[in-house]
């Protein structure tokens, strides 16, 4: 290999490495868009995600603490609910059609609770896969902490957020 070819190969390699590094860091910087910079939105409100997905998935896991499934199909159903919680936490970081959705997803406290919901869903999957009643109880308690903590901090007036009634009035800066 000639000196020119070797130098060209080295420069090309560095260019590829630098370009891929720049792309990666640009992706990391833009992976959490600012409030009005969303390229996608959920087709429903975040309240509907919580009522239809989070509540639906969390309730059977809470109940499994005092009434474990009687068969393998029941355990598998609970594991699917745990996946739903893990996925729902991520969905709750993307705005939907609700009047407060963009405010919530730009709020660091909201993101904290959404990430905790995903992490708790992952813990639930593990506890359910192991059929570990003590771990299932701990996950159930953590779900209560996450859900109640978020509602107390960000949705104290209307726990269902209008799904079963109107949203309470809020100032225009929160819409």
Secondary structure, 3 states (H helix, E strand, C coil): CCHHHHHHHHHHHHHHHHHHHHHHHHHHHHCCCCCCCCCCCCCCCHHHHHHHHHHHHHHHHHHHCCCCCCCHHHHHHHHHHHHHHHHHHHHCCCCCCCCCHHHHHCCHHHHHHHHHHHHHHHHHHHHHHHCCHHHHHHHHHHHHHHHHHHHHHHCCCCCCCCCCCCCCCCCHHHC
